[in-house]
Amino acid sequence: MWAMTILIVTNIVSMRGLASQAEYGYTSIFYYVFAALVFLVPYSLVCAELASTWTKSGGLFRWCAEAFGPKWGWAAMYYEWQMVVIWFPAVLMFGAVTLAYIFWPETFDSSLSKNVIYTLIVVLAIYWLATFNTFRGTAYANKLSTYGGLFGTIIPACVLIVMGIIYVCMGNHIFIDAHQPFWPDFSKFGTIVLAASIFLFYAGMEMQAVHVPSMRNPSKDFPKSVLLAVLIILIVFVGGTLAIGFVIPEKDINLLASLLVAYNNLFASIHCEWLGHILALFLTFGVIGQVSCVIAAPSSGMLSVGKAGYLPRGLQKTNKNGIQVPILWVQGIMVSILALVLVVLPSVQSAYQILSQMSTIIYLAMVFIIYFAFIRLRRTEPNVKRGFKVPGGEFGKWLVTIVGCLGALVAMVLSFVPPSQINTGSPLVYIIILIAGSAIFLAVPFVVYAKRKASWRNPQTSFEPFDWEIEGRTPSTVSKWPEGYEPTPEMIRRATEWEDGEFGPVSMKTVAEVADLSIQPNSSISSPTPSSAQPAQEKAPEKETGADKA
């Protein structure tokens, strides 16, 4: 249980977004708790059930494709990758600001961090250096990520919270109004827009859920791990956010620089200003480590799924180190183009905001698909053995889905509203950029899917067919396999060998042909007997691929 708790905390907690919520003062506590309850908790439970049930290679692609067919599975997988691509320029802008604050004096730091050309150069330089380093293999990146997580997130977070407590105990002036309400003012729509980005703070549970099957008692331990992780995450986010608000007036808060300014002000209160530059160095190192690790991870999932027939063969090539070089080149070009928004938007801060909101929109689109897949699979595959099941029966199923979808819908709508706290230029231009950019990114996977060819399928792929293909039904048809039924290796082999059909490169020729394989002696497809099923220990071995981590 503790291992899962630590895994969730270390993969979700990040420092870069705290300044955006410091604008709200004590009201930020409401936003953090609200987002945790309506997004992190229900989404964690849903992902845990899907990951512990459909454990074959493919990750979220398999979950969604089992429910709706490969078109929607491919869309969900693509959205996760696309969100990360948009995330890169945003997090690297934060890295450019932290790098600027390593130098002396602070006035130079501030002016350099707001320089568009400096930020663009740093963003592109760090990204491409990290990409070329990834071509050598992931061993170096993984080590860098481990140390980056320690020095770039855990230590700075603890220091920020402790220094905030010391600052208050010393009787220093606090810039947050003591009478500020806990509840937000919903009548001022433009002022609560920044709160929508909190949902992205909690992103990534679909990646951590793949570890649920390794837990001893997931049905009991995983909910406890989630609740404990939520408590720790809230302490870090709330404590860090308030520490920033204590030392910086609301009108002076900058989305990118205020975290560094807060460190400087906190250390100045104990006459150790030089420590602020050390923390800036730690944060910069953390960003580099995080980017180095994330560069290869989502694209490795794209490679594994792409080999099943969803990417051109040219993008499926790898170098001698097993790295998907063509995909990383495409990814790098997209990141470079997105970084150019720095040139057309009024400031580094506005560019950071629009990229953050766009990545939130793309990510939430993927979240909706996963929620709908969860509901569909409860209906179409009621008898499949689930390693973990969302508690509460039918009531629990609908509660987490409705709450999760409503929370995600609110966040998505707010993402299109220009924030009143930031100069983003023309509100109309801001909205047009968000709508046009999001529409293009949301449409891309469907265009690629429509253009796919049978020749794209790599004969060396280890991707296994879906349950509905093996059984000989459509994704929307309810499975007639009884509880505990296991398909025979011959059924799996035949389903794998079939040519391109209506549902994708590994689809069935005809439902009848599959149904014939499903019928064992003295049984029928509508009611297969337990004797016709293969024992669990005779199940064909499964190969793990990079998509398992996607």
C-alpha positions as CSV (number, residue, x, y, z in Angstrom):
1,M,0.0,0.0,0.0
2,W,2.8,2.4,0.9
3,A,4.7,1.7,-2.3
4,M,1.6,2.6,-4.4
5,T,1.1,5.7,-2.3
6,I,4.6,6.9,-2.8
7,L,4.4,6.1,-6.5
8,I,1.3,8.2,-7.0
9,V,2.7,11.1,-5.0
10,T,6.1,11.3,-6.7
11,N,4.5,11.1,-10.2
12,I,1.8,13.7,-9.6
13,V,3.4,16.4,-7.4
14,S,5.0,19.2,-9.3
15,M,6.1,22.7,-8.2
16,R,5.6,24.7,-11.4
17,G,1.9,25.3,-11.1
18,L,1.7,26.5,-7.5
19,A,2.1,30.2,-8.4
20,S,-1.0,30.1,-10.6
21,Q,-3.1,29.1,-7.6
22,A,-1.5,31.5,-5.1
23,E,-3.5,34.3,-6.8
24,Y,-6.6,32.8,-5.0
25,G,-5.1,32.9,-1.5
26,Y,-7.1,30.8,1.0
27,T,-9.7,30.1,-1.8
28,S,-7.1,27.9,-3.5
29,I,-7.7,25.3,-0.7
30,F,-11.3,24.9,-2.1
31,Y,-10.0,24.4,-5.6
32,Y,-7.4,21.8,-4.6
33,V,-9.9,19.8,-2.6
34,F,-12.6,20.2,-5.2
35,A,-10.4,18.9,-8.0
36,A,-9.1,16.0,-5.9
37,L,-12.6,14.9,-5.0
38,V,-14.2,15.3,-8.4
39,F,-11.3,14.3,-10.6
40,L,-8.3,12.5,-8.9
41,V,-10.3,10.1,-6.7
42,P,-12.9,8.9,-9.2
43,Y,-10.5,8.8,-12.1
44,S,-8.0,6.8,-10.0
45,L,-10.6,4.2,-9.2
46,V,-11.8,3.9,-12.8
47,C,-8.2,3.5,-14.2
48,A,-7.4,1.0,-11.5
49,E,-10.3,-1.2,-12.5
50,L,-9.5,-1.0,-16.2
51,A,-5.7,-1.6,-15.7
52,S,-6.2,-4.6,-13.4
53,T,-8.7,-6.2,-15.7
54,W,-7.2,-5.7,-19.2
55,T,-3.6,-6.4,-18.5
56,K,-2.4,-7.3,-22.0
57,S,-0.1,-4.8,-23.8
58,G,-1.7,-1.5,-25.0
59,G,-2.5,0.3,-21.8
60,L,-5.3,2.8,-22.2
61,F,-5.5,2.0,-25.9
62,R,-6.6,-1.5,-25.1
63,W,-9.1,-0.3,-22.4
64,C,-10.8,2.0,-24.9
65,A,-10.6,-0.3,-27.9
66,E,-12.1,-3.2,-26.0
67,A,-15.1,-0.9,-25.4
68,F,-15.5,1.0,-28.7
69,G,-13.1,-0.6,-31.2
70,P,-9.6,0.5,-32.2
71,K,-10.6,3.9,-33.6
72,W,-11.4,5.3,-30.2
73,G,-8.6,3.4,-28.5
74,W,-6.2,5.0,-31.0
75,A,-7.7,8.4,-30.3
76,A,-7.2,8.0,-26.5
77,M,-3.6,6.9,-26.9
78,Y,-2.9,9.8,-29.3
79,Y,-4.5,12.4,-27.0
80,E,-2.2,11.2,-24.2
81,W,0.8,11.6,-26.4
82,Q,-0.4,14.9,-27.8
83,M,-1.0,16.3,-24.3
84,V,2.6,15.6,-23.4
85,V,3.9,17.2,-26.6
86,I,2.0,20.4,-25.7
87,W,3.2,20.1,-22.1
88,F,6.9,20.2,-23.2
89,P,7.1,23.9,-24.2
90,A,5.1,24.9,-21.1
91,V,7.3,23.1,-18.6
92,L,10.4,24.2,-20.4
93,M,9.3,27.8,-20.2
94,F,9.2,27.3,-16.4
95,G,12.7,25.7,-16.7
96,A,14.0,28.8,-18.5
97,V,12.7,31.0,-15.7
98,T,14.3,28.9,-13.0
99,L,17.6,28.9,-14.9
100,A,17.4,32.7,-15.1
101,Y,17.1,33.0,-11.3
102,I,20.4,31.1,-10.7
103,F,22.2,34.3,-11.6
104,W,22.8,37.5,-9.5
105,P,21.3,40.1,-9.0
106,E,17.6,39.5,-8.7
107,T,16.7,42.5,-11.0
108,F,18.7,40.8,-13.8
109,D,17.0,37.5,-13.1
110,S,13.5,39.1,-13.4
111,S,14.3,40.9,-16.7
112,L,15.9,37.8,-18.2
113,S,13.1,35.5,-17.3
114,K,10.6,37.8,-19.2
115,N,12.8,37.9,-22.3
116,V,11.0,36.1,-25.2
117,I,14.2,35.3,-27.2
118,Y,16.0,34.0,-24.2
119,T,13.1,31.8,-23.2
120,L,12.7,30.4,-26.8
121,I,16.4,29.6,-27.0
122,V,16.5,27.8,-23.7
123,V,13.3,25.8,-24.5
124,L,14.6,24.6,-27.8
125,A,18.1,23.9,-26.5
126,I,17.1,21.9,-23.5
127,Y,14.5,19.9,-25.4
128,W,16.8,19.0,-28.3
129,L,19.7,18.1,-26.1
130,A,17.4,15.9,-24.1
131,T,16.1,14.3,-27.3
132,F,19.6,13.5,-28.7
133,N,20.6,12.1,-25.3
134,T,17.5,9.8,-25.5
135,F,18.7,8.4,-28.8
136,R,21.5,6.8,-26.7
137,G,19.0,4.8,-24.7
138,T,16.8,5.4,-21.7
139,A,19.2,4.3,-18.9
140,Y,20.8,7.8,-18.6
141,A,17.4,9.5,-18.7
142,N,16.0,7.3,-16.0
143,K,18.9,8.0,-13.6
144,L,18.5,11.7,-14.3
145,S,14.8,11.5,-13.6
146,T,15.3,9.8,-10.3
147,Y,17.7,12.5,-9.0
148,G,15.6,15.2,-10.6
149,G,12.6,14.0,-8.7
150,L,14.5,14.2,-5.4
151,F,16.3,17.5,-6.0
152,G,13.8,19.2,-8.3
153,T,10.5,18.4,-6.5
154,I,10.7,16.7,-3.1
155,I,13.4,18.9,-1.5
156,P,12.1,22.2,-2.9
157,A,8.6,21.3,-1.8
158,C,9.7,20.5,1.7
159,V,11.8,23.7,1.9
160,L,9.0,25.9,0.6
161,I,6.5,24.6,3.2
162,V,8.9,24.7,6.1
163,M,10.1,28.2,5.2
164,G,6.5,29.3,4.9
165,I,5.8,28.1,8.5
166,I,9.0,29.8,9.7
167,Y,8.0,33.0,8.0
168,V,4.6,33.1,9.7
169,C,6.0,32.1,13.1
170,M,8.5,35.0,12.9
171,G,5.6,37.4,12.8
172,N,6.3,38.7,9.3
173,H,3.7,40.5,7.2
174,I,1.3,38.1,5.4
175,F,0.0,39.4,2.0
176,I,-3.0,37.1,2.0
177,D,-6.1,38.8,3.4
178,A,-7.0,37.1,6.7
179,H,-10.7,37.6,5.8
180,Q,-10.5,36.1,2.4
181,P,-13.3,33.6,2.0
182,F,-12.8,29.9,1.5
183,W,-15.6,29.7,-1.1
184,P,-14.9,31.3,-4.6
185,D,-16.9,34.0,-6.1
186,F,-18.6,32.2,-9.0
187,S,-20.1,35.4,-10.3
188,K,-16.7,36.5,-11.5
189,F,-16.2,33.9,-14.2
190,G,-12.9,35.3,-15.5
191,T,-11.2,35.1,-12.1
192,I,-11.7,31.4,-11.6
193,V,-10.2,30.3,-15.0
194,L,-6.8,29.6,-13.6
195,A,-8.3,27.0,-11.3
196,A,-9.1,24.8,-14.3
197,S,-5.4,24.0,-14.7
198,I,-5.5,22.2,-11.3
199,F,-7.0,19.2,-13.1
200,L,-3.8,18.9,-15.0
201,F,-1.9,18.9,-11.7
202,Y,-3.5,15.6,-11.0
203,A,-2.9,14.1,-14.4
204,G,-1.2,10.7,-14.9
205,M,-3.2,8.2,-13.0
206,E,-3.8,6.2,-16.2
207,M,0.0,5.5,-16.1
208,Q,0.2,4.6,-12.4
209,A,-2.8,2.3,-12.6
210,V,-0.9,-0.4,-14.5
211,H,0.9,-1.2,-11.2
212,V,-2.4,-2.2,-9.5
213,P,-2.3,-5.9,-10.4
214,S,1.0,-6.2,-8.5
215,M,-0.6,-5.3,-5.2
216,R,-1.4,-8.1,-2.8
217,N,-4.9,-7.0,-2.1
218,P,-5.9,-4.3,-4.6
219,S,-9.6,-4.2,-3.7
220,K,-8.8,-3.0,-0.2
221,D,-5.3,-1.5,-0.5
222,F,-5.7,0.6,-3.6
223,P,-8.5,2.9,-2.3
224,K,-6.5,3.4,0.9
225,S,-3.4,4.2,-1.2
226,V,-5.4,6.8,-3.2
227,L,-6.9,8.5,-0.2
228,L,-3.5,8.6,1.6
229,A,-1.8,9.9,-1.6
230,V,-4.6,12.6,-1.9
231,L,-3.9,13.8,1.6
232,I,-0.1,14.1,1.0
233,I,-0.6,15.8,-2.3
234,L,-3.1,18.3,-0.8
235,I,-0.6,19.1,2.0
236,V,2.1,19.8,-0.5
237,F,0.0,21.8,-3.0
238,V,-1.9,23.8,-0.3
239,G,1.2,24.4,1.8
240,G,3.3,25.4,-1.1
241,T,0.7,27.7,-2.6
242,L,0.0,29.5,0.7
243,A,3.7,30.0,1.2
244,I,3.9,31.8,-2.1
245,G,0.8,33.9,-1.3
246,F,2.2,34.8,2.2
247,V,5.2,36.7,0.7
248,I,4.0,38.1,-2.7
249,P,1.0,40.4,-3.1
250,E,-1.7,39.1,-5.4
251,K,-1.2,41.8,-8.0
252,D,2.5,41.0,-8.3
253,I,2.1,37.2,-8.8
254,N,3.6,35.9,-12.0
255,L,2.7,32.3,-13.2
256,L,6.3,31.4,-14.0
257,A,8.5,33.6,-11.8
258,S,6.6,33.9,-8.5
259,L,7.8,30.5,-7.1
260,L,11.4,31.7,-7.5
261,V,10.6,35.2,-6.0
262,A,8.9,33.4,-3.1
263,Y,12.1,31.5,-2.3
264,N,14.1,34.6,-2.5
265,N,11.7,36.5,-0.1
266,L,11.5,33.6,2.3
267,F,15.2,33.2,2.5
268,A,15.7,37.0,2.8
269,S,13.6,36.8,6.0
270,I,16.3,34.7,7.6
271,H,19.1,36.7,5.9
272,C,20.1,33.8,3.6
273,E,19.2,35.2,0.2
274,W,21.9,33.1,-1.5
275,L,19.9,30.0,-0.8
276,G,17.3,31.2,-3.3
277,H,19.8,30.7,-6.2
278,I,20.5,27.2,-4.9
279,L,16.8,26.3,-5.0
280,A,16.6,27.7,-8.5
281,L,19.4,25.4,-9.6
282,F,17.6,22.4,-8.0
283,L,14.4,23.3,-9.8
284,T,16.2,23.7,-13.1
285,F,17.8,20.3,-12.6
286,G,14.3,18.8,-11.8
287,V,12.8,20.2,-15.0
288,I,15.7,18.7,-17.1
289,G,15.3,15.3,-15.4
290,Q,11.6,15.3,-15.9
291,V,11.7,16.2,-19.5
292,S,14.5,13.7,-20.2
293,C,12.4,10.9,-18.8
294,V,9.1,11.9,-20.3
295,I,10.5,12.4,-23.9
296,A,10.6,8.6,-24.6
297,A,7.8,7.2,-22.4
298,P,4.6,8.2,-24.2
299,S,6.1,7.7,-27.7
300,S,7.2,4.2,-26.7
301,G,3.5,3.4,-26.2
302,M,2.7,5.0,-29.6
303,L,5.4,2.7,-31.1
304,S,4.0,-0.5,-29.6
305,V,0.4,0.3,-30.7
306,G,1.6,1.7,-34.0
307,K,3.2,-1.7,-34.9
308,A,-0.3,-3.2,-34.7
309,G,-1.2,-1.2,-37.8
310,Y,-1.9,2.3,-36.7
311,L,1.3,4.1,-37.8
312,P,3.1,4.1,-41.1
313,R,6.0,1.6,-41.2
314,G,8.5,4.5,-41.5
315,L,7.5,5.7,-38.1
316,Q,7.9,2.3,-36.6
317,K,11.7,2.1,-37.0
318,T,14.1,2.0,-34.0
319,N,17.8,2.5,-33.7
320,K,20.3,0.0,-32.2
321,N,19.3,1.1,-28.7
322,G,15.6,0.3,-29.3
323,I,14.6,4.0,-29.4
324,Q,11.8,5.1,-31.7
325,V,13.9,7.8,-33.5
326,P,11.3,8.8,-36.3
327,I,8.6,9.3,-33.7
328,L,10.9,11.5,-31.6
329,W,11.8,13.6,-34.6
330,V,8.1,14.2,-35.3
331,Q,7.6,15.0,-31.6
332,G,10.5,17.4,-31.6
333,I,9.3,19.3,-34.7
334,M,5.9,19.7,-33.1
335,V,7.4,20.9,-29.9
336,S,9.5,23.4,-31.8
337,I,6.5,24.8,-33.7
338,L,4.5,25.1,-30.5
339,A,7.4,27.0,-28.8
340,L,7.1,29.6,-31.5
341,V,3.8,30.9,-29.8
342,L,6.3,32.9,-27.7
343,V,6.9,35.1,-30.7
344,V,3.2,35.9,-31.4
345,L,1.8,36.2,-27.9
346,P,2.2,39.3,-25.6
347,S,4.5,37.7,-23.0
348,V,6.1,34.5,-21.8
349,Q,3.4,34.2,-19.2
350,S,0.6,34.4,-21.7
351,A,2.3,31.7,-23.9
352,Y,2.6,29.5,-20.9
353,Q,-1.0,30.0,-20.0
354,I,-2.4,29.1,-23.4
355,L,-0.2,26.0,-23.8
356,S,-1.2,24.8,-20.3
357,Q,-4.9,25.3,-21.1
358,M,-4.6,23.6,-24.5
359,S,-2.9,20.5,-22.9
360,T,-5.7,20.5,-20.3
361,I,-8.4,20.4,-23.0
362,I,-6.6,17.5,-24.9
363,Y,-6.1,15.5,-21.7
364,L,-9.7,15.9,-20.6
365,A,-10.9,14.6,-24.0
366,M,-8.9,11.4,-23.3
367,V,-10.4,11.3,-19.8
368,F,-14.0,11.4,-21.2
369,I,-13.2,8.4,-23.5
370,I,-11.8,6.4,-20.5
371,Y,-14.9,7.1,-18.4
372,F,-17.2,6.1,-21.3
373,A,-15.1,2.9,-21.9
374,F,-15.5,2.1,-18.2
375,I,-19.3,2.2,-18.4
376,R,-19.4,0.3,-21.7
377,L,-17.2,-2.5,-20.4
378,R,-19.2,-3.0,-17.3
379,R,-22.1,-3.7,-19.6
380,T,-20.4,-5.7,-22.4
381,E,-18.0,-7.7,-20.3
382,P,-19.8,-8.3,-17.0
383,N,-18.2,-11.6,-16.2
384,V,-14.6,-10.9,-16.9
385,K,-12.4,-11.3,-13.8
386,R,-11.5,-7.8,-12.4
387,G,-8.4,-7.5,-10.2
388,F,-9.9,-4.4,-8.7
389,K,-13.5,-3.2,-9.0
390,V,-14.9,0.3,-8.2
391,P,-16.7,-0.2,-4.9
392,G,-20.4,0.4,-4.4
393,G,-21.9,-1.8,-7.2
394,E,-24.1,0.0,-9.7
395,F,-24.4,3.1,-7.5
396,G,-20.6,3.4,-7.1
397,K,-20.2,2.9,-10.9
398,W,-22.5,5.7,-11.8
399,L,-21.4,8.0,-8.9
400,V,-17.7,8.0,-9.9
401,T,-18.6,8.4,-13.6
402,I,-21.1,11.3,-13.2
403,V,-19.0,13.1,-10.7
404,G,-15.8,12.6,-12.7
405,C,-17.4,13.7,-16.0
406,L,-19.1,16.8,-14.6
407,G,-15.8,17.9,-13.0
408,A,-14.0,17.4,-16.3
409,L,-16.7,19.2,-18.2
410,V,-16.5,22.2,-15.9
411,A,-12.7,22.3,-16.2
412,M,-12.9,22.0,-20.0
413,V,-15.4,24.9,-20.4
414,L,-13.3,27.1,-18.1
415,S,-10.2,26.4,-20.1
416,F,-11.6,28.4,-23.0
417,V,-12.2,31.6,-21.0
418,P,-9.4,34.2,-20.9
419,P,-8.2,34.7,-17.4
420,S,-8.7,38.2,-16.0
421,Q,-5.4,38.0,-14.0
422,I,-3.1,37.7,-17.1
423,N,-2.6,39.9,-20.1
424,T,-3.2,37.4,-22.9
425,G,-3.8,40.0,-25.6
426,S,-7.1,40.1,-27.4
427,P,-9.6,37.8,-25.7
428,L,-11.0,36.9,-29.2
429,V,-7.5,35.9,-30.4
430,Y,-7.0,33.9,-27.2
431,I,-10.2,31.9,-27.7
432,I,-9.6,31.4,-31.5
433,I,-6.1,30.0,-30.8
434,L,-7.5,27.6,-28.2
435,I,-10.4,26.5,-30.3
436,A,-8.5,26.1,-33.5
437,G,-5.5,24.4,-31.9
438,S,-7.6,22.0,-29.9
439,A,-9.8,21.2,-32.9
440,I,-6.8,20.3,-35.0
441,F,-5.2,18.2,-32.4
442,L,-8.5,16.4,-31.6
443,A,-9.1,15.6,-35.3
444,V,-5.6,14.2,-36.1
445,P,-6.0,10.7,-34.8
446,F,-9.2,10.1,-36.8
447,V,-7.5,11.3,-40.0
448,V,-4.5,9.0,-39.4
449,Y,-6.9,6.1,-38.6
450,A,-8.9,6.7,-41.8
451,K,-5.7,6.7,-43.9
452,R,-4.3,3.5,-42.3
453,K,-3.3,0.6,-44.6
454,A,-2.9,-3.1,-44.1
455,S,0.8,-2.8,-44.9
456,W,1.3,-0.7,-41.8
457,R,0.9,-3.8,-39.6
458,N,4.3,-5.1,-38.5
459,P,4.4,-8.9,-38.7
460,Q,6.8,-8.8,-35.7
461,T,4.2,-7.1,-33.4
462,S,3.3,-8.9,-30.2
463,F,0.0,-7.0,-29.8
464,E,-2.7,-9.5,-29.0
465,P,-6.3,-9.4,-30.4
466,F,-9.1,-7.9,-28.4
467,D,-11.6,-10.0,-26.4
468,W,-14.5,-9.2,-28.7
469,E,-12.4,-10.3,-31.7
470,I,-11.6,-13.6,-30.2
471,E,-15.2,-14.2,-29.1
472,G,-16.6,-13.2,-32.5
473,R,-18.7,-10.2,-31.7
474,T,-18.7,-6.5,-32.1
475,P,-17.4,-4.2,-29.3
476,S,-21.0,-3.1,-28.5
477,T,-22.3,-6.6,-28.1
478,V,-22.5,-8.2,-24.7
479,S,-20.1,-11.0,-24.1
480,K,-21.6,-14.5,-23.6
481,W,-18.5,-16.0,-22.0
482,P,-19.3,-17.1,-18.4
483,E,-17.2,-16.0,-15.5
484,G,-13.7,-17.6,-15.5
485,Y,-13.8,-18.5,-19.2
486,E,-10.4,-18.4,-21.0
487,P,-10.1,-18.5,-24.8
488,T,-8.0,-21.3,-26.3
489,P,-4.6,-20.5,-27.8
490,E,-6.0,-21.5,-31.2
491,M,-8.8,-18.9,-30.9
492,I,-6.2,-16.2,-30.2
493,R,-3.9,-17.4,-33.0
494,R,-6.7,-17.3,-35.6
495,A,-7.9,-13.9,-34.5
496,T,-4.4,-12.6,-34.8
497,E,-3.9,-13.9,-38.3
498,W,-7.1,-12.4,-39.8
499,E,-6.8,-9.7,-42.4
500,D,-7.8,-6.1,-42.2
501,G,-11.6,-5.8,-41.6
502,E,-14.2,-3.3,-40.5
503,F,-12.8,-2.8,-37.1
504,G,-9.1,-2.5,-37.8
505,P,-5.9,-4.3,-38.9
506,V,-6.4,-7.2,-36.5
507,S,-10.2,-7.5,-36.9
508,M,-12.3,-10.5,-37.7
509,K,-13.2,-11.7,-41.2
510,T,-16.7,-12.7,-40.2
511,V,-18.4,-13.1,-36.9
512,A,-19.5,-16.6,-37.8
513,E,-15.9,-17.7,-38.4
514,V,-14.9,-16.7,-34.9
515,A,-18.1,-18.1,-33.4
516,D,-17.2,-21.5,-34.9
517,L,-13.9,-21.4,-33.0
518,S,-15.6,-20.4,-29.8
519,I,-17.9,-23.5,-29.8
520,Q,-16.4,-26.4,-28.1
521,P,-17.8,-30.0,-28.0
522,N,-21.1,-30.2,-26.0
523,S,-21.2,-26.4,-25.7
524,S,-22.3,-23.3,-27.5
525,I,-21.2,-19.8,-28.0
526,S,-24.2,-18.6,-26.0
527,S,-23.3,-20.8,-23.1
528,P,-19.8,-22.3,-23.1
529,T,-19.2,-24.8,-20.3
530,P,-16.4,-24.5,-17.9
531,S,-14.9,-27.7,-19.3
532,S,-14.4,-26.0,-22.6
533,A,-12.3,-23.3,-21.1
534,Q,-8.5,-23.5,-20.9
535,P,-7.2,-23.5,-17.4
536,A,-5.8,-20.2,-16.3
537,Q,-2.2,-21.6,-16.0
538,E,-2.3,-22.7,-19.6
539,K,-3.0,-19.3,-20.9
540,A,-0.7,-18.1,-23.7
541,P,2.2,-16.1,-22.2
542,E,1.9,-12.4,-22.6
543,K,4.8,-10.1,-23.7
544,E,5.2,-6.8,-22.0
545,T,5.8,-3.8,-24.2
546,G,6.3,-0.1,-23.7
547,A,2.6,0.4,-24.2
548,D,2.0,-1.2,-20.9
549,K,3.4,2.0,-19.3
550,A,1.5,4.3,-21.6
